[in-house]
Every structure is written in structure tokens, then in C-alpha cells.
């Protein structure tokens, strides 16, 4: 009776090992390799699409911030200006009046 039990356990373990080895061997056939490459390429394409969606979303957010800043009358992220209107006594340093050169 013990021999029949061990024979059954041996057959079950052997069947499991053969099944797992067959699955691993399938991965190295041309069809298995093609399937693996297709899955990898699909994942890569999905990752690139996700990245591009994130970039587009960020661009739209930033564009909205810039439009809001201009609507309020100031440039976004503008630090201190190199001059104020008071520094030049009402003259425009970029477009001087004719004859003032």
C-alpha cells in the first residue's frame, strides 16, 4: 500500500514538473518569442502614450496659468525688473524719443 502511495505522489510530481518544463520550453519557440516581443512592444507603446498624455496635460495647465497671468496684467514668474518707470523719469529706455540720443 505504501508503494502505491509513493508511486501516486511520484507520478503527480513528475506530471507537474513536465508541465512546467513544457511551458518554459514554449517560451523559447519562435511563436513564444514573438508573443513575448509583442507583449513588450505593447507595454512600451502604452508607456509612451501615458508619458505623452502627461506632457500634454502639463502643457495645457501651464498655458492656462500664462493666460490667467496676462489677463491679470503681469507676466508669470517675472522677478524683479531691472528698472522701474520712476528710474528714467518717464522716458522709455527701450524706445527713446527721437533727438534724445
Buried (B, 14 or more C-beta within 10 A) or exposed (E): EEEEEEEEEEEEEEEEEEEEEEEEEEEEEEEBEEEEEEEEEEEEEEEEEEEEEEEEEEEEEEEEEEEEBEEEEEEEEEEEEEEEEEEEEEEEEEEEEEEEE
